[in-house]
Amino acid sequence: MRRTQKERMMKKEFRMDFVNRLNGLTPKDRARVIDEILQGRYTIPFSKKETLSKTSLYRWLKEFRECADAGTALMGKVRTDKGEIPTLTKEQKAALLRWRYDNAYRTAEDLREELLNHESTRSPPPPSTSTITRFLRSKGLSRANILFGDRPQPKIRLAFEAEYPQQIWMADTKGPDVHVIDPQDPTQRIQAKPITFIDDNSRYMTAVRYVTVENEAAVMALFCQAVLMLGIPEILYCDRGSPYMGKSLKRAAALIGCKVLHAPVRDGSAKGKEERSLRTIHERFEHEMKASGKDGATLEEYNQYVTAYIAQDYNRHVHESTGQTPEERFFAYPAKLRRFITKDSLMMIFLHCSTASVSKTGLVRMNKQKYLVQDIMLCGKKVEVRYDESDLSRVYIWHEEKYYGEAFVFNEGNDFLQRQAITERIRTAPEIFIPEVDKVPVYSRLERQLAKHREEMEAFDINGQLVYNRQKKEEVRSAILSGKPANTTEVPAHPVTFDADAFLYLLMKLLRRQFTPSERLAVHTFWRSVGPIDEKLVRKTVGRLLGEEHPVEDLKGYLEEIRLCILTKNNAN
């Protein structure tokens, strides 16, 4: 609706009354007068509101002071399309009514784009989104009327944002608006809920999945998958629902250096960005699935569609707050500042967790069974026991955020005292002389591979990885907040050209393949333990192994050979 000159003058006179009361006052007096104005009720021209906001008063005062022409100040904006009458054709109106009836969550931008993509509804000049909005509002089909009606406005909140990606992740679950085919009974349908994780700084959705059973195990599995692919966040912010309040999630996150925070009681909307992303999935995905006739899909099909929607639309659509796509902003964060952990360590950490006490004989009771711990120093102490429900033959023992190995089901064969007695008998038994009959190899090829695999598993150091992640978390945070590069306190006397990154790049070039995140972490951990390393030694060692047709997939074998060469060189010197 266009305003006439007389109506604009009425708005100016109303605003000038308040500007004259505020202009020329000291900040203290101005604040007092503004508080008095905000408490009153007024008849505002061409508005249904009766109160004023502090933002409007300061905006009017600023506009009056900055406007060079006092005659045009506070008269409002003039339409740029004055003289042009935006109209909708009969076909366009029918299409808009039909499309809004099919899905009330389609925005004016979506409807305008759809109009331009059909020959029967395309007309020059194209209608603007405001024209479409006014038409739908006149028919009683505006989004606000359909979705909210006369409900009170939500609580006003102040905006906040993480300082950089990977600092804060938010997690939440939306209500059951989707029904899928029951995998156990195809004739029945059951409810499915989406669990989502979103990065606060970039709005990048790191993980999403529909589940039929919402519990702590489902949340941990999805969080574990996101961490494995994208790295470890510093904070996980979620509400106080039962799937997010379990001890297993909190302790597993603490081990990898991620702090779990919860929203205030009965205030789940404090996670505004996560709530908005769930609303977007509900409006733009779930309702589109129903409108397209795919609401009777299976759980696997729903997860395939939502994964495609998040990857192709949500993460690649420019966000109005950041001015960038979530994908572009999230991956602009340097890879060297991200914290990764190997898959084996992550799978071991993200298991069911419970506390138990170790008896004086080294036994711990769990799942109605007894398990024998390996470290005698844990006797009489309370430990954390992690276990896989599908394999209860062994559990994993943790104490004070440190891994102490596996504990197997106790039986007479692995009793400590009996094993000590057997060892003593073997040690004191007389040596039996076996005459040499034939000279045959002791080990076969499979047995040698098994022995090598056992050596690699014994060398697996999960505690070293966890310590490295905690140290890097503090280094990354201090480097970002101070604007200085990480490890500024360890500047060498002479500039180092062959560092850990160059070592990683050289290995990928020599082995002619890209490394996985776990392999990158292994290379950096190796450099921190034995570095710095001579570039010529690396080229010579790797070249020799390649000449001997050593498999390029065996990264640990190459690193171990480099370690032996360094030790040999140091002993020779």
Legacy VTK file of the C-alpha trace (Angstrom):
# vtk DataFile Version 3.0
C-alpha trace
ASCII
DATASET POLYDATA
POINTS 573 float
0.000 0.000 0.000
1.482 3.356 -1.052
1.622 6.287 1.350
0.524 9.731 0.176
2.432 12.915 0.950
-0.098 13.781 3.662
0.340 10.417 5.355
4.135 10.744 5.287
3.818 14.161 6.941
1.665 12.645 9.692
4.378 10.060 10.389
7.020 12.804 10.461
5.036 14.920 12.961
4.598 11.916 15.242
8.298 11.127 15.212
9.395 14.766 15.606
7.539 15.001 18.931
9.859 12.387 20.422
13.004 13.651 18.676
12.467 17.163 20.102
12.186 15.674 23.591
15.480 13.786 23.207
17.618 16.124 21.101
20.212 18.116 23.039
19.999 16.107 26.267
22.962 14.605 28.060
23.301 10.828 27.874
22.074 10.453 31.450
18.986 12.632 30.945
18.316 11.023 27.543
18.273 7.565 29.106
15.816 8.745 31.788
13.471 10.317 29.211
13.620 7.179 26.996
12.588 5.018 29.954
9.584 7.279 30.502
8.618 7.105 26.814
8.828 3.317 26.717
6.335 2.987 29.577
3.580 4.916 27.753
1.080 3.891 25.080
0.523 5.900 21.903
-1.614 6.020 18.758
0.984 5.355 16.062
-0.052 6.432 12.534
-0.678 3.512 10.166
0.381 0.913 12.752
-1.466 -1.468 15.057
1.204 -1.179 17.741
0.759 1.000 20.814
4.287 0.970 22.246
7.680 2.167 21.031
11.062 0.485 21.216
14.380 1.945 22.245
15.843 0.990 18.851
13.243 3.077 17.000
13.856 6.147 19.159
17.626 6.034 18.626
17.127 5.422 14.899
14.867 8.482 14.557
17.309 10.625 16.520
20.231 9.483 14.367
18.302 10.056 11.126
17.338 13.604 12.212
20.938 14.507 13.087
22.479 13.036 9.916
19.869 14.321 7.429
21.045 17.491 5.637
17.507 18.551 4.682
15.310 18.992 7.768
12.223 19.092 5.556
12.606 15.471 4.390
13.893 14.006 7.668
11.786 11.331 9.385
9.357 11.070 6.456
10.179 7.424 5.732
11.588 5.796 2.636
10.276 6.451 -0.873
9.489 3.431 -3.034
12.053 2.849 -5.747
9.405 1.331 -8.036
7.051 4.283 -7.796
4.862 4.449 -10.886
5.209 0.741 -11.617
2.179 -1.296 -10.588
3.214 -4.909 -9.772
0.328 -7.175 -10.647
-0.298 -10.885 -10.719
-1.963 -12.631 -13.619
-4.884 -14.982 -13.178
-2.650 -18.006 -13.799
-0.106 -16.804 -11.255
-2.742 -16.260 -8.560
-4.210 -19.720 -9.119
-0.745 -21.303 -8.990
0.189 -19.446 -5.786
-3.009 -20.514 -4.045
-2.522 -24.120 -5.115
1.156 -24.294 -4.107
0.552 -22.674 -0.732
-2.345 -25.060 -0.127
-0.086 -28.045 -0.881
2.641 -26.875 1.508
2.127 -23.966 3.887
5.856 -23.780 4.636
6.940 -22.743 1.152
8.426 -19.254 1.353
7.709 -16.325 -0.965
11.169 -16.777 -2.507
10.392 -20.419 -3.285
7.043 -19.526 -4.835
8.547 -16.736 -6.948
11.269 -19.064 -8.229
8.618 -21.650 -9.131
6.592 -19.042 -11.027
9.597 -18.167 -13.176
10.240 -21.812 -14.037
6.883 -22.448 -15.723
5.858 -21.037 -19.090
2.225 -20.493 -18.086
3.131 -18.477 -14.966
6.081 -16.503 -16.367
5.225 -12.848 -17.215
7.315 -9.678 -17.596
8.013 -7.950 -15.297
8.280 -10.809 -12.772
6.398 -10.228 -9.503
8.414 -9.410 -6.425
8.352 -11.412 -3.216
6.543 -8.568 -1.435
3.774 -8.673 -4.072
3.379 -12.409 -3.566
3.369 -11.960 0.220
0.681 -9.254 0.080
-1.509 -11.395 -2.181
-1.287 -14.428 0.092
-1.904 -12.272 3.165
-5.045 -10.851 1.553
-6.323 -14.404 1.074
-5.554 -15.327 4.697
-2.723 -17.651 3.622
0.296 -15.864 5.098
2.791 -18.074 6.900
2.323 -16.178 10.168
-1.458 -16.647 10.160
-1.292 -20.319 9.216
1.526 -21.368 11.531
1.199 -19.124 14.577
-2.275 -17.558 14.581
-2.870 -15.598 17.790
-0.137 -17.287 19.813
2.103 -14.953 21.884
5.462 -13.954 20.486
8.454 -15.969 21.705
10.958 -14.645 24.194
13.439 -12.119 22.786
17.038 -13.317 22.948
20.393 -11.708 22.329
22.406 -13.184 19.485
25.741 -14.899 20.051
28.168 -16.732 17.791
31.234 -18.913 18.257
34.547 -17.240 17.475
35.633 -19.840 14.923
34.469 -23.186 13.468
34.870 -26.312 15.603
34.525 -24.255 18.796
30.841 -25.008 19.498
28.623 -27.730 18.078
24.916 -27.853 18.896
22.820 -31.015 18.971
19.081 -31.574 19.218
16.210 -33.847 18.189
12.955 -32.735 16.561
9.484 -33.992 17.412
7.925 -37.010 15.685
6.429 -35.550 12.492
7.571 -38.421 10.253
6.273 -41.990 10.027
8.252 -44.671 8.215
7.700 -48.313 7.409
8.453 -50.566 10.366
11.470 -52.765 9.470
10.054 -55.545 11.668
6.531 -55.397 10.193
6.221 -53.806 6.694
2.451 -53.493 7.152
2.878 -51.082 10.061
4.356 -47.577 10.344
6.367 -46.163 13.220
7.596 -42.709 14.217
11.037 -41.439 13.210
12.893 -38.431 14.613
15.879 -36.546 13.149
19.005 -36.033 15.276
21.171 -33.177 13.998
24.555 -31.650 14.840
25.367 -28.115 13.621
28.476 -25.939 13.883
27.581 -22.661 15.612
30.012 -20.374 13.769
29.454 -21.535 10.190
25.925 -23.058 10.517
27.349 -26.148 8.796
25.280 -29.233 9.569
27.908 -31.787 10.511
25.588 -34.785 10.896
21.910 -35.661 10.515
20.053 -38.966 10.751
16.487 -40.172 11.289
16.124 -42.782 14.047
13.200 -44.795 15.324
14.709 -45.215 18.798
16.025 -42.013 20.352
18.527 -42.882 23.075
22.063 -42.141 24.164
23.510 -44.872 21.937
22.005 -43.275 18.802
23.345 -39.825 19.753
26.818 -41.211 20.490
26.941 -43.138 17.211
26.077 -40.043 15.162
28.460 -37.824 17.136
31.240 -40.392 16.710
30.644 -40.440 12.943
30.816 -36.622 12.714
34.012 -36.435 14.806
35.697 -39.103 12.695
35.002 -37.195 9.457
35.307 -33.533 10.534
37.383 -33.448 13.717
36.784 -32.839 17.432
34.846 -29.739 18.582
35.708 -27.923 21.786
32.145 -27.718 23.140
28.981 -29.743 22.519
25.893 -27.679 23.496
22.624 -29.599 23.853
19.401 -29.575 25.853
18.492 -31.642 28.884
16.738 -34.480 27.109
17.520 -37.956 28.385
19.576 -38.975 25.286
21.976 -36.072 25.977
22.247 -36.394 29.766
23.877 -39.823 29.991
27.242 -40.378 31.612
28.636 -42.341 28.664
28.327 -39.380 26.267
29.763 -36.914 28.764
32.771 -39.076 29.683
33.502 -40.100 26.095
33.456 -36.443 25.020
35.723 -35.496 27.939
38.308 -38.101 26.891
38.663 -36.596 23.393
38.817 -33.040 24.775
35.196 -31.946 24.157
33.139 -30.353 26.940
29.404 -31.126 27.058
27.214 -28.187 28.127
23.449 -28.212 28.628
20.858 -25.489 28.088
18.969 -24.098 31.112
15.993 -26.016 32.462
12.852 -25.644 30.310
14.746 -23.364 27.936
15.608 -25.558 24.961
15.153 -22.568 22.626
18.440 -21.185 23.957
19.990 -23.167 21.100
18.455 -20.804 18.558
20.558 -21.827 15.561
19.907 -25.534 16.126
16.178 -24.930 16.600
16.095 -22.896 13.389
17.882 -25.621 11.427
15.376 -28.225 12.663
12.570 -25.910 11.636
14.146 -25.613 8.182
14.292 -29.407 7.854
10.660 -29.629 8.942
9.440 -26.967 6.503
11.646 -27.426 3.469
12.308 -31.169 3.622
9.650 -33.087 5.537
6.703 -31.158 4.111
8.214 -31.407 0.641
8.474 -35.169 1.093
4.764 -35.283 1.990
3.797 -32.964 -0.874
5.766 -35.175 -3.285
4.030 -38.347 -2.096
7.148 -39.841 -0.451
5.917 -39.729 3.143
5.530 -43.528 3.174
9.222 -44.217 2.567
11.447 -46.479 4.623
13.920 -45.230 7.219
16.871 -45.816 4.859
15.171 -43.832 2.081
14.423 -40.940 4.430
18.078 -40.818 5.499
19.216 -40.874 1.866
16.907 -37.993 0.939
17.815 -35.868 3.960
21.541 -36.441 3.398
21.155 -35.285 -0.199
19.109 -32.251 0.873
21.669 -31.186 3.483
24.623 -31.654 1.117
23.087 -30.084 -2.000
20.852 -27.383 -0.521
21.273 -26.508 3.147
25.082 -26.492 3.399
25.469 -24.762 0.009
22.826 -22.045 0.424
24.110 -18.585 1.407
23.174 -17.895 5.019
21.586 -14.495 5.582
23.518 -13.881 8.848
27.013 -14.828 7.696
26.785 -13.886 4.016
28.517 -17.192 3.134
27.467 -20.748 2.540
27.912 -22.976 5.622
30.173 -25.296 3.620
32.451 -22.464 2.490
32.751 -20.946 5.960
33.270 -24.259 7.762
36.041 -25.566 5.491
37.798 -22.187 5.419
39.034 -23.167 8.886
42.617 -24.465 8.360
43.008 -28.217 8.484
46.140 -27.913 10.616
44.036 -26.378 13.411
41.546 -29.242 13.489
41.933 -32.107 15.947
41.498 -35.654 14.673
41.668 -39.061 16.311
41.999 -42.521 14.823
38.970 -44.689 14.170
40.148 -47.488 16.479
40.540 -45.086 19.403
37.200 -43.457 18.738
35.350 -46.768 18.526
36.858 -47.815 21.847
35.993 -44.532 23.585
32.400 -44.284 22.346
31.156 -47.418 24.080
28.736 -47.896 26.956
30.337 -46.628 30.152
29.814 -47.619 33.768
31.769 -47.276 37.007
32.896 -50.181 39.165
35.394 -50.934 41.908
38.354 -53.286 41.484
38.638 -55.890 44.221
41.845 -56.705 46.070
42.308 -59.708 43.782
42.054 -57.571 40.608
38.468 -58.485 39.708
35.730 -56.119 38.578
32.039 -57.057 38.429
30.036 -55.987 35.369
27.038 -57.463 33.503
26.701 -60.237 36.113
30.230 -61.444 35.300
33.715 -61.063 36.711
36.568 -59.569 34.707
40.260 -59.719 35.532
42.153 -56.422 35.093
45.731 -56.419 33.821
47.271 -53.696 35.998
47.670 -54.650 39.653
47.922 -50.948 40.591
44.170 -50.596 40.045
43.269 -52.942 42.908
40.958 -51.223 45.383
40.246 -48.264 43.076
37.102 -47.175 41.255
37.464 -47.388 37.475
35.403 -46.711 34.369
34.420 -49.815 32.432
33.544 -49.493 28.740
31.974 -52.417 26.923
30.250 -53.455 23.737
26.881 -55.108 24.338
27.429 -57.393 21.365
30.702 -58.760 22.806
30.778 -59.172 26.593
33.814 -61.453 26.633
36.017 -58.458 27.389
35.751 -54.869 28.653
38.035 -51.819 28.477
39.353 -50.293 31.690
39.882 -46.527 32.190
41.035 -44.663 35.268
41.453 -40.878 35.565
41.087 -40.436 31.769
43.823 -42.988 31.039
43.455 -46.342 29.301
44.673 -49.412 31.217
43.997 -52.163 28.700
41.419 -54.900 28.358
39.903 -57.083 31.054
38.684 -60.558 30.085
36.051 -62.757 31.675
37.507 -64.396 34.771
37.845 -68.175 34.903
40.157 -70.661 36.525
42.501 -70.629 33.538
43.402 -66.955 33.807
43.537 -66.695 37.600
46.555 -64.621 38.608
47.885 -66.963 41.285
47.522 -70.015 39.073
49.265 -68.266 36.195
52.102 -67.339 38.541
52.438 -70.958 39.626
52.439 -72.190 36.019
55.117 -69.643 35.133
57.262 -70.803 38.062
56.945 -74.459 37.023
57.961 -73.621 33.476
60.950 -71.641 34.706
62.216 -74.436 36.996
61.443 -77.338 34.637
64.518 -79.203 33.317
65.527 -78.481 29.763
64.511 -81.193 27.330
66.988 -81.971 24.576
65.384 -82.475 21.161
67.731 -83.823 18.518
67.860 -81.839 15.337
66.158 -84.003 12.732
65.172 -81.699 9.885
65.885 -78.030 9.258
62.430 -76.629 8.566
61.079 -73.083 8.882
59.366 -72.378 12.179
56.887 -69.791 10.888
54.692 -69.808 7.847
53.682 -66.683 5.936
50.329 -66.359 7.724
51.940 -66.789 11.126
54.483 -64.045 10.373
51.687 -61.714 9.337
49.832 -62.528 12.535
52.919 -61.809 14.618
53.466 -58.498 12.830
49.835 -57.535 13.386
50.157 -58.286 17.095
53.257 -56.105 17.304
51.376 -53.217 15.700
48.456 -53.637 18.084
50.821 -53.650 21.066
52.423 -50.440 19.801
48.989 -48.802 19.566
49.052 -45.922 22.089
45.617 -44.441 22.726
46.835 -42.449 25.737
49.400 -40.654 23.589
46.691 -39.653 21.112
44.469 -38.265 23.862
47.307 -36.236 25.395
48.186 -34.864 21.952
44.578 -33.794 21.343
44.344 -31.979 24.678
47.609 -30.125 24.062
46.606 -29.150 20.524
43.232 -27.876 21.759
44.939 -25.310 23.989
47.487 -24.396 21.302
44.792 -23.840 18.663
42.605 -21.762 20.961
45.473 -19.537 22.138
46.714 -19.122 18.552
43.297 -18.035 17.264
42.499 -15.657 20.127
45.951 -14.046 20.180
46.358 -13.916 16.400
49.767 -15.625 16.646
50.815 -18.910 15.043
50.697 -22.023 17.189
53.842 -23.162 19.087
55.267 -19.628 19.236
57.215 -20.570 22.370
59.185 -23.225 20.510
60.770 -21.123 17.776
64.077 -22.730 16.720
67.289 -20.791 16.465
67.349 -21.260 12.696
64.302 -21.424 10.406
63.164 -24.995 9.802
62.117 -25.679 6.231
61.383 -29.397 6.635
58.681 -29.501 9.335
55.860 -31.911 10.162
53.636 -30.665 7.320
56.484 -30.995 4.818
57.189 -34.492 6.158
53.516 -35.427 5.652
53.479 -33.960 2.139
56.694 -35.800 1.200
55.307 -39.151 2.384
52.109 -38.678 0.342
54.176 -37.803 -2.723
56.522 -40.768 -2.345
53.704 -43.245 -1.645
51.503 -41.616 -4.340
48.257 -41.549 -2.374
46.213 -39.320 -0.079
46.265 -40.072 3.657
43.158 -40.504 5.758
42.655 -38.247 8.837
43.837 -41.044 11.134
46.988 -41.504 9.050
47.655 -37.760 9.136
47.349 -37.847 12.900
49.741 -40.807 13.069
52.348 -38.922 11.000
52.111 -35.798 13.178
52.294 -37.882 16.351
55.360 -39.663 14.977
57.034 -36.317 14.193
56.353 -35.004 17.721
57.928 -38.117 19.255
61.080 -38.494 17.127
61.352 -35.225 15.128
62.979 -33.280 13.661
63.903 -35.704 10.875
66.381 -35.282 8.055
64.695 -35.077 4.638
67.458 -37.092 2.949
67.020 -39.902 5.459
63.271 -40.034 4.715
63.785 -40.127 0.960
66.489 -42.781 1.220
64.529 -45.034 3.597
61.219 -44.828 1.752
62.953 -45.297 -1.601
64.679 -48.446 -0.354
61.383 -49.918 0.879
59.654 -49.067 -2.380
62.466 -50.777 -4.267
61.849 -53.852 -2.137
58.147 -53.672 -3.163
56.967 -52.863 0.345
53.169 -52.171 0.184
52.331 -48.472 0.142
49.244 -49.075 2.321
51.459 -50.065 5.275
52.163 -46.546 6.609
53.100 -47.863 10.044
55.778 -50.041 8.481
57.384 -47.034 6.756
57.292 -44.967 9.965
58.804 -47.808 11.999
61.627 -48.224 9.465
62.330 -44.462 9.615
62.433 -44.703 13.411
64.969 -47.548 13.260
67.150 -45.593 10.825
67.125 -42.571 13.138
68.088 -44.717 16.155
70.838 -46.431 14.163
72.208 -43.091 12.991
72.167 -41.626 16.515
73.960 -44.672 17.978
76.579 -44.467 15.231
77.257 -40.820 16.087
LINES 1 574
573 0 1 2 3 4 5 6 7 8 9 10 11 12 13 14 15 16 17 18 19 20 21 22 23 24 25 26 27 28 29 30 31 32 33 34 35 36 37 38 39 40 41 42 43 44 45 46 47 48 49 50 51 52 53 54 55 56 57 58 59 60 61 62 63 64 65 66 67 68 69 70 71 72 73 74 75 76 77 78 79 80 81 82 83 84 85 86 87 88 89 90 91 92 93 94 95 96 97 98 99 100 101 102 103 104 105 106 107 108 109 110 111 112 113 114 115 116 117 118 119 120 121 122 123 124 125 126 127 128 129 130 131 132 133 134 135 136 137 138 139 140 141 142 143 144 145 146 147 148 149 150 151 152 153 154 155 156 157 158 159 160 161 162 163 164 165 166 167 168 169 170 171 172 173 174 175 176 177 178 179 180 181 182 183 184 185 186 187 188 189 190 191 192 193 194 195 196 197 198 199 200 201 202 203 204 205 206 207 208 209 210 211 212 213 214 215 216 217 218 219 220 221 222 223 224 225 226 227 228 229 230 231 232 233 234 235 236 237 238 239 240 241 242 243 244 245 246 247 248 249 250 251 252 253 254 255 256 257 258 259 260 261 262 263 264 265 266 267 268 269 270 271 272 273 274 275 276 277 278 279 280 281 282 283 284 285 286 287 288 289 290 291 292 293 294 295 296 297 298 299 300 301 302 303 304 305 306 307 308 309 310 311 312 313 314 315 316 317 318 319 320 321 322 323 324 325 326 327 328 329 330 331 332 333 334 335 336 337 338 339 340 341 342 343 344 345 346 347 348 349 350 351 352 353 354 355 356 357 358 359 360 361 362 363 364 365 366 367 368 369 370 371 372 373 374 375 376 377 378 379 380 381 382 383 384 385 386 387 388 389 390 391 392 393 394 395 396 397 398 399 400 401 402 403 404 405 406 407 408 409 410 411 412 413 414 415 416 417 418 419 420 421 422 423 424 425 426 427 428 429 430 431 432 433 434 435 436 437 438 439 440 441 442 443 444 445 446 447 448 449 450 451 452 453 454 455 456 457 458 459 460 461 462 463 464 465 466 467 468 469 470 471 472 473 474 475 476 477 478 479 480 481 482 483 484 485 486 487 488 489 490 491 492 493 494 495 496 497 498 499 500 501 502 503 504 505 506 507 508 509 510 511 512 513 514 515 516 517 518 519 520 521 522 523 524 525 526 527 528 529 530 531 532 533 534 535 536 537 538 539 540 541 542 543 544 545 546 547 548 549 550 551 552 553 554 555 556 557 558 559 560 561 562 563 564 565 566 567 568 569 570 571 572
